[in-house]
Amino acid sequence: MKRFEKHIFICENKRPEDHPKGSCADKGSSEVKEQFKKRLKELGLAATVRANTAGCLDACEYGITVVIYPEQIWYGYVSVNDVEEILQEHIIKNVPVERLKIRDQKFNRDEIKI
């Protein structure tokens, strides 16, 4: 049996303040990660779903970036307010949150048709 059924990776990369790409850390990604961790525990999912800090996911242009494995679904512009929807829909019901998916074939290759 696998230790975790799903992994939620939240970019917490920190760049210098004047970097043209910005960084997820400056946009509040640590708060997003903490909300994922808190809610996973409250929902009794912490034993099967893990929220992890990720370094640079190379998706800076999409705001705070989250990727969920094993599905490899990439979400962009994620805020603390989106955490519950991701948990309820994607993690619990296995239905990705369409409105948050990164619409770039580089990230969601099997999902986005150009």
N, C-alpha and C positions, 0 to 999 in steps of 0.2 A: 504494500500500500504506500502511495506517495505521502510524504509528510504534508505538503500543501497542494491543494487542488488548483489554486489560482495564486498568482503573484500580481500585485499592483505596484508598479514602479512609478514614482513621482520624482521628476527632475528637480533637484535642489542645487544645480550648478550655480556658482557665484563667479561672476566676471568683474573686472574693474568697472566702476560706475560710469566711466566715459566710453565703455565699449559699445560700438554701434549696434550690436545684436542684443544688448541687454542681457539679463539673466533671469531664470525662473525664481531664484532665491529672492531677488529684489521685487518680484511680483507677488510674493506671498506663498510660495510653494511649501514652506515648512508648516504653515497653518493648514494647508490642504492635507498634507501628510498626517498631521496630528489628528485632524478630523476623521480621516479614513481609519486610523488606528483606534481612536476612541469608539467610533460607531461599530467597527468590526467586533470589538470586545463586548459592547453593549448588546449586539445582535447575536452573540454566541458563535461568531464565525472565526474568531482569532486562531482557532486550532487548525482550520482548513484553508484560510485565506490570509496571505501575508502582504502587508503594505510596507514597501521598502523605499529608502532613499536611493535615487539614481544620480549618477554624475550626469554630464551633458548627454542628452539624447539627440542632439543635433536637430532640434526642431524649434529653435529660438523664436522664429517668426510667428509661431502659433501660441504665444503666451505660455502659461504654465502647462506643461505637457505631462500626460499620464499614459502609460502603456500597460495593458493587461495581458498576461500570459496564462494559459497556453494559447489563447485565441489570437494574440498579436494584434489587438485592436488599439489604435492610437487615438487619443483624445487631445484636443487643444483648447486653449482659453478656459481651462478648468478653474473654477473658483470653489471656495468653501461651500457655497450654496449649491453646487452641483454634486457634491459627494453623496448625498442621500439618494439622488436619482441614479447615479452610477451603481451604488450598492444594491438598491432595490431592483433595478431593471437588469443590469449586466451581471452582477455577481449572484444575485438570488434567482432571477428568472432566466438567466442566460440570453438576454435580449440586449444587444448593444444599443447605446444611446445615440441615435442617428444625428441629432442636432450638435453633438460635441465631437463627432468623428472628424479627424483631419481629412480634408477633401483634397488630398494630394496622393497620387498613385505611389509615390516614393515611400509613403508610410502605410497606407491601407491598400496594398497592391491587389489583394483578392476581392476587396470590397468595392473599389472605385473603378468604374469603367470610363475610359476617356473616348 
